[in-house]
């Protein structure tokens, strides 16, 4: 699960690095950056070391209203996979995609 917690300016960013955890010079590594701006989450990087996990969902905090639609890699997400909690201001988007390549999530 990814949690997007925007700063006061509405942006967020982070990074993730994975390797085998043992080698001084690992043969494979995964290095990913996360950026959120203007309703768009961009996850990109190098996925050389297998993560072995799926991205089950993304939770967006401090969302002021439900989006008209949500797209993952340009494809509209089924509305049953999008839940907006207006009291908490949290939007949950169920993805269930392998964490092995870059992707985008757009709130329209």
C-alpha positions in Angstrom: 0.0 0.0 0.0 1.2 3.5 -0.9 0.1 6.5 1.1 0.3 9.9 -0.5 0.3 12.7 2.1 0.7 16.0 0.4 2.4 19.0 1.9 0.6 22.3 2.2 1.4 23.1 -1.4 -0.4 19.9 -2.5 2.7 18.0 -3.6 4.5 15.0 -2.2 7.5 13.0 -3.1 9.6 10.1 -1.9 12.0 7.3 -2.9 12.5 3.6 -2.4 15.7 1.6 -2.8 15.9 -2.2 -2.6 18.7 -4.7 -3.1 19.6 -8.1 -1.7 20.6 -6.6 1.7 23.8 -8.6 1.8 26.2 -7.8 -1.0 28.4 -4.7 -0.9 28.0 -4.5 -4.7 24.6 -6.0 -5.4 24.0 -7.5 -8.9 20.5 -6.2 -8.9 18.7 -3.2 -7.4 15.4 -1.4 -7.5 15.4 2.4 -7.2 12.0 4.1 -7.5 10.9 7.7 -7.1 7.4 8.8 -6.2 6.0 12.2 -7.1 2.6 13.7 -6.7 1.5 17.0 -8.1 -1.8 18.4 -9.5 -3.7 15.1 -8.9 -1.1 12.9 -10.6 1.1 10.3 -8.9 4.1 9.2 -10.9 6.0 6.1 -9.8 9.1 5.5 -11.9 12.6 4.1 -11.7 14.7 1.1 -12.2 13.2 -2.3 -11.2 16.2 -4.6 -11.4 15.7 -6.3 -8.1 12.4 -8.2 -7.7 10.2 -6.6 -5.0 8.0 -9.7 -4.6 5.0 -7.6 -3.8 2.0 -6.0 -5.5 0.7 -2.5 -5.0 -2.6 -3.4 -3.5 -3.9 0.2 -3.2 -3.0 3.8 -3.0 -4.5 6.1 -0.3 -4.5 9.8 -1.1 -4.8 12.0 2.1 -6.3 15.5 2.3 -8.6 15.0 -0.8 -11.2 17.8 -0.8 -13.8 16.1 -3.1 -14.3 12.8 -4.9 -12.7 12.8 -8.4 -14.9 12.3 -11.4 -12.6 9.5 -12.5 -9.3 7.8 -11.7 -6.9 6.5 -14.3 -4.0 4.1 -13.9 -1.6 4.3 -16.8 -4.2 6.2 -18.8 -7.0 3.5 -18.3 -10.0 4.4 -16.2 -10.3 2.5 -12.9 -13.6 0.8 -12.3 -15.7 2.9 -9.8 -16.0 -0.1 -7.5 -12.2 0.2 -6.9 -12.4 3.9 -5.9 -13.6 4.8 -2.4 -13.8 8.3 -1.1 -14.3 9.1 2.6 -15.5 12.7 2.7 -15.3 12.8 6.5 -11.6 11.9 6.6 -10.7 13.3 3.2 -9.2 10.0 2.1 -9.4 8.6 -1.4 -8.6 4.9 -1.7 -7.8 3.4 -5.1 -7.5 -0.4 -5.3 -4.8 -1.4 -7.8 -3.6 -4.9 -7.3 -0.7 -4.5 -9.7 2.7 -6.1 -9.5 5.3 -3.6 -8.2 7.8 -4.3 -11.0 7.4 -1.4 -13.4 6.6 2.3 -13.5 3.0 3.5 -13.4 0.8 6.6 -12.9 -2.4 7.3 -11.1 -4.4 10.3 -12.2 -7.3 11.9 -10.3 -9.6 13.7 -12.7 
